[in-house]
Amino acid sequence: MTFIESFRHLLRTKPRYNLKQVGAENCDYADTAVKSKNCYYCFGIFYSEDVYYARYSRKCVSCSGLTFCVGCEWCSECVDCANCYMADECQDCQNCRECQFCKDCFGSTSCFGCVGLYQKQYRMFNEQLTREEYEKRMASVDLTSAKQRALIRERVEALRAKAPNLAVHQMSCEDCVGNHLTECKNCYRCHDNFALEDCFFCIETNGNKSCCDLTVCFESELCYQCIHSPLNYNCNYCFHCDYCSESEFCAFGKNLKNCFGCVYMQNKEYHILNKPYSPEEYAKEVQRIKAELQAAGQYNLLTYFASDYEQKRIATETDSVIQTLPPPSHL
């Protein structure tokens, strides 16, 4: 069998695990829970504690219902918020405290139903109030009423339609092109990322350096086209691999070094298709396989598609895109 046939056969030899957790504690029903504690029903939760029903959020504490949030505490039902405290139903807000139903607000405190504010306090639907007036009006708001909450959302949307809306949301970033970035530097076309440096075309990643085309990876360096593969170094085309280095086309592995096309393996070195090689034989065989894959136009993630139908469909849709992507410069 060819390398591709053997690799796809290995992918089908064992059932795939349903949850991925790395350094997580007491995170029941949480997928892609990383270095987190007491997180329930979360999908992509990083460095967080006591968080419930969250989607890809980082460094959050005592929150629920978050989506793409970072550094938030005691917040609920927030989307794309950063470093907020006691915020509820807010979106694209940063460094806000005790705010509710706010959008595109920055450094504001005690605001309700506001849009596009910067370092404001005691405002309701963008109207400036005294502290006494604000507290009196807030006392009359019944947030337990679904009807009243719906009316509040309608009023906020009407207010947002009249206010300028930010096209890009970045916080503490330098020389970056992309949206919803926090603490990133020298990144291009990256979206929903935290603490990246010198990265390109990354989506939903954290703490990576000098990487390209990563999805849901964190704390990796010099990696290319990897998915759900954290804490790796100099790896390419890996899928659900942790703590690996100098490896390619590996899946569902852990602590691999100098491995190529290995699946469901741990703590191995100098293996190809799950078989051991000497360092000299490994280098020669890897060089041969790479030449074979490149000649066939398969030196990419398409190798993972076990179905011929899926492979042809994806190849047709993405061929022009793949041809424009640069090869890993560190190979």
Buried (B, 14 or more C-beta within 10 A) or exposed (E): EEBBEBBBEBBEEEEEEEEBBBEBEEBEEBBBBBBBBBBBBBBBBBBBBBBBBBBBBBBBBBBBBBBBBBBBBBBBBBBBBBBBBBBBBBBBBBBBBBBBBBBBBBBBBBBBBBBBBEEBBBBBBBEEBEEEEBEEBBEEBEEEEEEEBEEBEEEBEEBBEEEEEEEEBBBEBEEBBBBBBBBBBBBBBBBBBBBBBBBBBBBBBBBBBBBBBBBBBBBBBBBBBBBBBBBBBBBBBBBBBBBBBBBBBBBBBBBBBBBBBBBBBEEBBBBBBBEEBEEEEBEEBBEEBBEBBEEEEBBBBBBBBBEEEEBEEBBEEBEEEBEEBEEBEEE
